[in-house]
Every structure is written in C-alpha cells, then in structure tokens.
C-alpha cells in the first residue's frame, strides 16, 4: 500500500508540479497542493476513461472533434510539442 502511495506522489511531482511551489504562507501552499492534486486526479481519471474506451472499441467508432494537446509518454503526461492540425502554420499576413 505504501509503495502505491509513493508512486502516486512521484507521478504528481513529475506530471503536475506538486513539488514546484515557492510560497511564503500556508494559504498559498495549500492552494498549490490542492490544485496540483486535483490536476493529477483529473489526469488519472482521463487515463482510465481512455483505456476503457479503447478496450470497448469506442476510440475507432467515435472520432474526437479536437485532439488533446496532452499525451502520455513513459508514464507521465506531457504537453505535445508538435503543432496542432487545427492551427494554421502559414503566415496570417501573407495575403
């Protein structure tokens, strides 16, 4: 049980910046920790939902209207660095 908790905290540190706070008061620290843990819980639920959808075959039948910019690489979530297919890479002032 303790190992699972340690892994969860390490994942929250890597994925959501749980250990990247620089605050002076308890209130600021509590807000940072609360938001980081909420973000980690959201990502965990989304990963489970994606796995369930893939297992049921829903991923092939229901196309996403817009792909998520977050991708899971090696056990942690990262913001994709490649440009989105919905953004125009050409210059807007070319015309």
Buried (B, 14 or more C-beta within 10 A) or exposed (E): EEEEEEEBBBBBBBBBBBEEEEEEEEEEEEEBBEBBBEBBEEBBEBEEEBEEBEEEEEBEEEEEEEEEEEEEEEEEBEEEEEEEEEEEEEEEEEE
